Structures are given as C-alpha cells and as structure tokens.
Amino acid sequence: MQQGRPVRVAIVNDYELVVVGVAALLEPFRDRVRVIEVDSNLPVVREVDVILYDTFGQVQGKGVDVDSLVDGGRAKVVIYSWNLHAELVQESLEAGASGYLSKGMDAEELVRALEAVHEGRRVVPKGGGTVNPRPESSYPGKEQGLTVRESEIIALITQGLSNQEIADRSYLSINSVKTYIRTAYRKMGVERRSQAVLWGIQHGFQPDVVRHVQPSQPQDG
C-alpha cells in the first residue's frame, strides 16, 4: 500500500440500500479505507484498489464475472457474503476473486481484511456454512421484518427467477427455498407469487441503477 494513502474501495451490488449500508459501515475508518464509489447496476468508473462485491441477490461463485467488474483496471475483486461454503469460496477464487470475506465480520475486521488483500494477501473465511450479517447491515425488507435470507429470496422472486433458479443462485436446496418463501409470505401478508412480486416492487426490491462517486482527493492519483 502506498505510504500514507487509504485503500481506495468501490462497493458494488444491484441495490442502493445495500451498497450505501456497507459504505456507512466503513466510514469511521476512512483514514485507512476510503470508499471512493458505490455502484448499483453500473460499472466502476474511478480508479480504485479494491472492488467489494456484495452478493445480496447476485450471481455467486463461478458465475461472478470478475473481468467485467474490473473492466481493464488493476483493482482486486473481493467477494462479501454470508455464504461461506468451501465450494463457493473456491469457485469465486478460481473466477478471479482476490479474497472472500464474511458478512459476519465486524467493521474493524473488514477493514483489516481489505488492507490485507490490497497488500497482496489472499483472505478467505476460516469456517464454512452460512453466517448471519452484522445487525447494522442494510438490505431491502429489513424494516418489514424479513430475515436476510427471506429478503434475498423475495428480491430474486421480484427479479422473476423461478424457485430452482433461486436455489442455484443462493446455494440452497429447493426445499429450503420453499420454506423461506412460506415464512416470508406470512410476514408480507401475501399468498401468491404475483402478489409477492407486487409487494417487492412496492418495498424496494427492484434492482437500482445508481452511482455515488466521492470527490477526487489529491492522494487518489
């Protein structure tokens, strides 16, 4: 890392609420990690050191197009997820990711991990399985009482995916997907998929198209 310069980070996900929430988590550490840009459904335009790819509602593992995220730049891509299954981590690394970080990390741990990746180290989770995001995490449906798993599945339903496509993307069994759908529907007060899609549209589950870019700093060059 260049002496005296924070690690420059871009955060990407299809949902503005998600990327803005992660940026807020890192804000107290801006002397070490500076969020230069957050993007939803738009390419990164500023020169950054690390692109933090939040997996909420996104393709994962070997489906992540690391080259398109970097788009010819030199940034390292880091996956940020609550899915810590060894196969998924390995697929992400084989796809070109430089690290794989758990959403169970606190802010200080996340900052240290981003610094380590920038310095050339590969950071991966020590455990496996699934973790719960930190309480301060932001995602669509949280205010309506949905768990993060339920919320992600409703996001994918709103995007038009079938149950099998949702299972493939979220690395869940089809029976687990159906269980999450039932519990989510009860909380949402809906019974049918068409009602769930309408509810999702009304409550911020459609992907956003937005970019927030911080003003240039002298040390960014």
C-alpha positions as CSV (number, residue, x, y, z in Angstrom):
1,M,0.0,0.0,0.0
2,Q,1.3,3.5,-0.9
3,Q,2.6,5.1,2.3
4,G,0.0,7.4,3.9
5,R,-2.8,6.6,1.5
6,P,-6.0,4.8,2.5
7,V,-7.1,1.8,0.4
8,R,-9.5,3.1,-2.2
9,V,-12.6,0.9,-2.4
10,A,-15.7,0.7,-4.7
11,I,-18.7,-1.2,-3.4
12,V,-21.0,-2.9,-6.0
13,N,-24.4,-4.6,-5.7
14,D,-27.7,-4.2,-7.5
15,Y,-29.4,-2.5,-4.5
16,E,-28.5,1.1,-3.4
17,L,-29.6,0.3,0.2
18,V,-27.0,-2.5,0.4
19,V,-24.0,-0.5,-1.0
20,V,-24.8,2.6,1.0
21,G,-25.1,0.5,4.1
22,V,-21.7,-1.1,3.6
23,A,-20.2,2.3,2.9
24,A,-21.6,3.6,6.2
25,L,-20.0,0.6,8.0
26,L,-16.6,1.6,6.7
27,E,-16.9,5.4,7.1
28,P,-15.4,5.5,10.6
29,F,-12.2,4.0,9.2
30,R,-11.8,6.4,6.3
31,D,-8.2,7.2,7.3
32,R,-7.5,3.5,6.4
33,V,-10.1,2.6,3.8
34,R,-11.8,5.2,1.7
35,V,-15.0,4.4,-0.2
36,I,-14.5,6.2,-3.5
37,E,-17.6,4.9,-5.3
38,V,-20.7,2.8,-4.7
39,D,-22.5,1.4,-7.8
40,S,-25.7,-0.4,-8.5
41,N,-26.0,-1.9,-12.0
42,L,-23.3,0.4,-13.3
43,P,-19.6,-0.2,-13.9
44,V,-16.9,1.3,-11.6
45,V,-15.5,4.5,-13.2
46,R,-12.9,5.7,-10.7
47,E,-9.5,4.1,-10.2
48,V,-9.7,2.0,-7.0
49,D,-7.6,-0.6,-5.3
50,V,-10.3,-3.0,-4.3
51,I,-13.8,-3.7,-5.6
52,L,-16.0,-5.1,-2.8
53,Y,-18.7,-7.3,-4.4
54,D,-21.7,-7.7,-2.1
55,T,-23.5,-11.0,-3.0
56,F,-27.1,-10.0,-1.9
57,G,-29.3,-11.0,-4.8
58,Q,-26.4,-11.6,-7.1
59,V,-24.8,-14.4,-9.0
60,Q,-22.1,-16.1,-7.0
61,G,-19.2,-18.4,-7.3
62,K,-18.1,-19.2,-10.8
63,G,-20.9,-17.0,-12.1
64,V,-19.2,-13.8,-11.0
65,D,-17.7,-12.0,-14.0
66,V,-14.6,-10.6,-12.3
67,D,-13.3,-9.3,-15.6
68,S,-16.4,-7.1,-16.2
69,L,-16.2,-5.7,-12.7
70,V,-12.5,-4.7,-13.2
71,D,-13.1,-3.7,-16.8
72,G,-9.4,-3.5,-17.7
73,G,-8.4,-1.9,-14.4
74,R,-6.0,-3.1,-11.8
75,A,-8.4,-3.4,-8.9
76,K,-8.6,-6.6,-6.9
77,V,-12.1,-8.0,-6.5
78,V,-13.3,-9.2,-3.1
79,I,-16.5,-11.2,-2.5
80,Y,-18.5,-10.1,0.5
81,S,-21.1,-12.8,1.5
82,W,-22.8,-14.7,4.2
83,N,-22.5,-17.9,2.1
84,L,-19.2,-19.4,3.3
85,H,-19.4,-22.9,1.8
86,A,-16.0,-24.1,0.8
87,E,-17.1,-24.9,-2.8
88,L,-18.5,-21.5,-3.3
89,V,-15.3,-19.8,-1.9
90,Q,-13.1,-21.9,-4.2
91,E,-15.3,-21.2,-7.3
92,S,-15.0,-17.5,-6.6
93,L,-11.2,-17.6,-6.3
94,E,-11.0,-19.6,-9.5
95,A,-13.2,-17.0,-11.2
96,G,-10.5,-14.4,-10.3
97,A,-11.5,-13.0,-6.9
98,S,-8.6,-12.0,-4.7
99,G,-10.4,-12.6,-1.5
100,Y,-13.7,-13.8,0.1
101,L,-15.0,-12.1,3.2
102,S,-17.7,-13.0,5.7
103,K,-20.6,-10.6,6.4
104,G,-20.2,-11.8,10.0
105,M,-17.1,-9.7,10.3
106,D,-17.2,-6.5,12.4
107,A,-16.1,-3.3,10.8
108,E,-12.6,-3.4,12.1
109,E,-12.1,-7.0,10.8
110,L,-13.5,-6.0,7.4
111,V,-11.0,-3.1,7.2
112,R,-8.1,-5.3,8.2
113,A,-9.1,-7.8,5.5
114,L,-9.4,-5.2,2.8
115,E,-6.0,-3.9,3.7
116,A,-4.5,-7.4,3.6
117,V,-6.0,-8.0,0.1
118,H,-4.6,-4.7,-1.1
119,E,-1.2,-5.8,0.2
120,G,-1.3,-8.9,-1.9
121,R,-2.6,-11.5,0.6
122,R,-5.5,-13.8,-0.1
123,V,-8.1,-13.6,2.7
124,V,-10.7,-16.4,3.0
125,P,-13.1,-17.4,5.7
126,K,-11.8,-19.8,8.4
127,G,-15.1,-21.6,8.8
128,G,-17.9,-22.7,6.4
129,G,-21.6,-22.8,6.0
130,T,-23.7,-19.7,6.5
131,V,-23.3,-16.7,8.8
132,N,-25.7,-14.0,9.9
133,P,-24.9,-10.5,8.7
134,R,-24.0,-7.9,11.3
135,P,-27.0,-6.2,12.9
136,E,-26.1,-2.9,11.3
137,S,-26.3,-4.4,7.8
138,S,-28.8,-2.9,5.4
139,Y,-31.0,-4.7,3.0
140,P,-34.5,-4.4,1.4
141,G,-37.2,-5.9,3.6
142,K,-35.3,-5.5,6.9
143,E,-37.7,-2.8,8.2
144,Q,-40.6,-5.1,7.3
145,G,-39.2,-7.9,9.5
146,L,-37.8,-10.2,6.8
147,T,-34.6,-12.0,7.6
148,V,-31.7,-11.5,5.2
149,R,-32.3,-15.0,3.7
150,E,-36.0,-14.3,3.2
151,S,-35.2,-10.9,1.8
152,E,-32.8,-12.2,-0.7
153,I,-35.3,-14.7,-2.0
154,I,-38.0,-12.1,-2.3
155,A,-35.5,-10.0,-4.2
156,L,-34.9,-12.8,-6.6
157,I,-38.7,-13.5,-6.9
158,T,-39.2,-9.8,-7.8
159,Q,-36.5,-10.2,-10.4
160,G,-38.5,-13.0,-12.0
161,L,-36.4,-16.1,-11.1
162,S,-38.0,-19.5,-10.6
163,N,-37.6,-21.5,-7.4
164,Q,-34.9,-23.7,-9.0
165,E,-33.1,-20.6,-10.3
166,I,-33.2,-19.1,-6.8
167,A,-31.8,-22.3,-5.3
168,D,-29.0,-22.4,-7.8
169,R,-28.1,-18.7,-7.2
170,S,-28.3,-18.8,-3.4
171,Y,-26.8,-22.3,-2.9
172,L,-29.8,-23.6,-1.1
173,S,-31.8,-26.7,-1.5
174,I,-35.2,-26.3,-3.3
175,N,-37.0,-27.3,-0.1
176,S,-35.1,-24.6,1.8
177,V,-36.1,-22.1,-0.8
178,K,-39.8,-23.1,-0.4
179,T,-39.6,-22.9,3.3
180,Y,-38.1,-19.3,3.2
181,I,-40.8,-18.3,0.7
182,R,-43.6,-19.6,3.0
183,T,-42.2,-17.7,6.1
184,A,-41.6,-14.6,4.0
185,Y,-45.1,-14.6,2.5
186,R,-46.7,-14.8,6.0
187,K,-44.7,-11.7,7.1
188,M,-45.6,-9.9,3.9
189,G,-49.3,-10.8,4.1
190,V,-49.3,-12.4,0.6
191,E,-50.3,-15.8,-0.7
192,R,-49.3,-15.9,-4.4
193,R,-46.2,-15.2,-6.4
194,S,-47.8,-12.4,-8.3
195,Q,-48.7,-10.7,-5.0
196,A,-45.2,-11.2,-3.8
197,V,-43.7,-9.5,-6.9
198,L,-46.0,-6.5,-6.5
199,W,-45.1,-6.3,-2.8
200,G,-41.4,-6.5,-3.7
201,I,-41.8,-3.6,-6.2
202,Q,-43.6,-1.5,-3.7
203,H,-40.9,-2.1,-1.0
204,G,-37.7,-1.5,-2.8
205,F,-36.8,-5.0,-4.2
206,Q,-36.4,-3.9,-7.8
207,P,-32.7,-3.5,-8.6
208,D,-31.5,0.1,-8.7
209,V,-29.4,1.9,-11.3
210,V,-27.3,4.4,-9.4
211,R,-23.8,5.6,-8.8
212,H,-22.4,7.7,-6.0
213,V,-18.8,9.0,-6.5
214,Q,-16.8,10.8,-3.9
215,P,-14.9,14.0,-5.0
216,S,-11.4,13.4,-6.1
217,Q,-8.7,13.6,-3.4
218,P,-5.1,14.5,-4.1
219,Q,-3.9,11.1,-2.8
220,D,-6.2,9.3,-5.3
221,G,-3.8,9.9,-8.2
